[in-house]
Amino acid sequence: QLQLQESGPGLVKPSGTLSLTCSVSGGSVVSYKWWTWVRQSPAQGLEWIGEVYQTGSTIYHNSFKSRVAMSFDESNNSFSLELHSVTAADTAVYYCARHRGSNAFDLWGPGTAVIVSS
Amino acid sequence: QSVLTQPPSVSAAPGHSVTISCSGGTSDIGDNYVSWYQLLPGTAPKLLIYETSQRPSGVPDRFSASKSGTSATLHIAGLQTGDEADYFCGTWDSNVYAGRMFGGGTKLTVL
């Protein structure tokens, strides 16, 4: 059964870079087309950050486009998120998910909390 | 980011029914499929509905959804205490490149 698990530092300093990895188990990351990052904060609710495609190409929400990068790592069966120049507003629970198509995300990781603070 | 409007909270007694609305516009809900998600504290979000009214395997038929114009609705029948959670709608804005979006979320309390 396919499972996703986010990992990365739980504390990032302001102006630093938030780096998270989503490990895929029970199946191959290349077997599915679209992989997504979403975050949840009390202030903003759920926010779609962007997606990385099986081909390695990416698509990002305009709100994050200038400071986000996503990539695909077939050798480690994972995909990753980098968010640069973070501020306290980036404090949130970050989820990785699979986009099944038709704008629906059918498999999610449990989420990882990231706090931006000095 | 949320341009889909949901009520902040709804409540109902066990065994009763509740509806959660999600209001948008002509280029998002009016033009695209809607999905619904259940977020229980400390657990992975769960897809309840895809393609506006379709249930994934394993989702009880107590959960149903529909869309009319620029609004979508999630209906939960036979409420159980385990249904107490946050519920989010999601769709895509056809007028925006990379326009996936979610509603602000609704907290369901089962009294």
Chai-1 contact restraints between the chains, C-beta under 6 A:
chainA,res_idxA,chainB,res_idxB,connection_type,confidence,min_distance_angstrom,max_distance_angstrom,comment,restraint_id
A,G45,B,S2,contact,1.0,0.0,6.0,A-B,restraint_1
A,G45,B,G104,contact,1.0,0.0,6.0,A-B,restraint_2
A,G45,B,G105,contact,1.0,0.0,6.0,A-B,restraint_3
A,L46,B,F88,contact,1.0,0.0,6.0,A-B,restraint_4
A,L46,B,F102,contact,1.0,0.0,6.0,A-B,restraint_5
A,E47,B,Q1,contact,1.0,0.0,6.0,A-B,restraint_6
A,W48,B,R100,contact,1.0,0.0,6.0,A-B,restraint_7
A,I59,B,A98,contact,1.0,0.0,6.0,A-B,restraint_8
A,Y60,B,A98,contact,1.0,0.0,6.0,A-B,restraint_9
A,H61,B,A98,contact,1.0,0.0,6.0,A-B,restraint_10
A,S102,B,Y33,contact,1.0,0.0,6.0,A-B,restraint_11
A,S102,B,Y50,contact,1.0,0.0,6.0,A-B,restraint_12
A,S102,B,E51,contact,1.0,0.0,6.0,A-B,restraint_13
A,N103,B,Y33,contact,1.0,0.0,6.0,A-B,restraint_14
A,N103,B,W92,contact,1.0,0.0,6.0,A-B,restraint_15
A,A104,B,S35,contact,1.0,0.0,6.0,A-B,restraint_16
A,A104,B,L47,contact,1.0,0.0,6.0,A-B,restraint_17
A,A104,B,Y50,contact,1.0,0.0,6.0,A-B,restraint_18
A,D106,B,L47,contact,1.0,0.0,6.0,A-B,restraint_19
A,W108,B,A44,contact,1.0,0.0,6.0,A-B,restraint_20
A,W108,B,P45,contact,1.0,0.0,6.0,A-B,restraint_21
A,P110,B,A44,contact,1.0,0.0,6.0,A-B,restraint_22
